[in-house]
């Protein structure tokens, strides 16, 4: 699998680099060093690329970000490098939690990110605490978590949801809307989708 995990440029500034490959970044580029091991998330899957591109557009300096279903930790690492002030990364898989922590160390991120095993609701993600949440999991988990995602967001906060096929996007967006998260726009790539939704009340 290492032969297929090569350097990847995403969006305008992000570069995902395996630790066994040397790379000198150009001015303004943000390099994420990632050895995913068993956890999902190298940036090569369309849903991860979509989320990385949207994070690049939406993370504001000092923002509080939730990464639900962190997997390899790639989105949490990207959020910090893009200027987030704090990140909470959750995953139910113990291997993913360990991998995400290793990824943070590999990127010299020692503060500002808390990685924990679990899902929402979670004490590290209290009500109204987050400016932005990202959930790159599956249509079922996003739908089941919609009300919890709304609860952790500040009014006006945004959630990036992905991990599902474009043909499933409408039903996911209906569930988000029913939970009080208004879909703002949708992106698709290679038959997969990501939706940005806003807590408006």
N, C-alpha and C positions, 0 to 999 in steps of 0.2 A: 504493500500500500504506500510505502514511502516514495516509490518511483512515480506514483501518480499525484502525490501531494507536492506541488511545485509553487513557486512564487506567484502570488495573485494580487493584482491591483484592482481595487474596488472604489467606485465613486471618484472624487477628485483628488483625495489625499491619502486614503488608506491603502496600506500594503501589508498583506499577510505573508509572513516568512517562516518556513520551517527552520528549526534551530540548526540543522545540518547544512544550511545554505547561506553563504555570505551575501550581504546586500548593503550597498551604500545608498542611503536615501537621498533623493533630490530635495531641494529647498521646499519646505512646506509639507513634505510627506510625513505621515505618521505610520511607523512600522509596528505591527503586532507580531511578536514571536510566538509561534504556536506549535506545540507537539500534542495533538489531540488524544492520542492513545485510544481508549475505548469509547470516549464521549463524542456525541454528535456536535459538529460545528467546526469546519475548517474554512468556511467561506466559499467553498466550491459549489455547495448546493444552492440553487436559485433562491430559496427562502432566506438563507443566511445572507446572501449577497443583497437581497432586497432590504433586509433589516439593517445591514451595515450602511447602505446608501441613505436610508431614511434617518438613521441616527446621525449621520454626518450633517444632514439638513436640519435636524430638530434639536439636537443637544445644545443647550445654551450654557454659557459660563456659570459655573456654580450650581447647576441643576442637580436635584435629587432624582435619581433614576432607579427603577426596579427592573431587574432582569429575571423574569419568571421562566423557569426551565432552562437554566443557564448552560447546561451541557458542558462543553469545553471551556466556557467562560469567555469566548471570543467577543460577545456583544458587551459584556461588562467591561472588558479590557478596552474595547473601542470607545465606550462611553467616557471612561476616565481620560483617555488620550485626546478625546474631543473636547474636554473641558468640564465634564461633570464634577460637581463638588463632592458628591457621595453616591455610592451605588450599593444596593442590596441585591445579591444574586442568590436565588433559591433553586434547588433541584431536589426531587425525591430520591434520586439515584446517588448512593454514596460514592460510587466511582466517579461520577460527574463532579461532585463536590470536591473530591480530592484532586481531580484533574484541573478544575477551575482554580484552586488554590495554587497548584504548581504553575499554571499559566500566569497568574499574577506575579509570582516570584520571578519567573523567566522574563517578565517585562518590567521588573524593578518597581512594582506597585505594592507598596507596603502599607499605605494608609488610604482611607477613603472608601474602601470596598469591604463589605462584610459578606462572606459566603456561608450559607447554612443549608442544612438538609431540611426539606419541607416544602410546603406550598402555601397558598393563601387560604384562610387568614393566617398571618404570622406576626409575632410580636416585633420583629425587625421592620415591618411595614405597616405602621399604624394608620389609622384613618386620616385622610387628608394630608399625607406626608410627602407625596411624590409629585414632581413636575411632569415626569415622563415615565411610562412603563413600556416594556417590550416583552411580548410573549410569543416566541417562535416555537410552537409545540405541535398542536394538531387542532383540527376543527372542533372536536369534541371537548378537549380541555379548555380551549378558548371560550367556547359557549358556556361550559360549566363554571368557568372562572369569571365571567363577565361582570357579575354584581360585585365580586370581591375586587376586581380591577378598578371599577368605578370608585369603590369605597376608599382605596388607598390614594387616589389622585386628588390633588387640589382642584378647586373649581377652575376650569380653563385648561386643566392638565390633559395631556395626550397619551394615547396608548397605540403602540404599533403591534398589530397582531398578524401572525403568519404561521406557516407550517401546514398550510392546506392548499388544495388545488383551486384553480380559478373558478371551476364549476361549483365549488363549495362556498365561495366568498359571500354570495347573497344571503345564505342561511346564517352564516357567522355574523354578518353585519346586522341582520334582523335581531339576533340574540343580543348583540352589543347595544343596539338601539333600545331594545326592551329593558335593558339594565340601566339605561340613562347615559349611554355613550353614543353620541351622534357621529356616524361615519362622515369623514371629511373628504377623503379621496382614497382610491385604490390603485395599486401598481401590480402589474403582472410580469412574469418572466418565465419563459419556457413552460407555460401551462400552470405555473404556481402563482399565488397571490399574496399580497400584504395590504392591509388596510390601516389607515390612520384614523382614529376616532377621538372625539373630544368630550370631556365631561363639562356640560354646559349648565349644570345646576348643582 
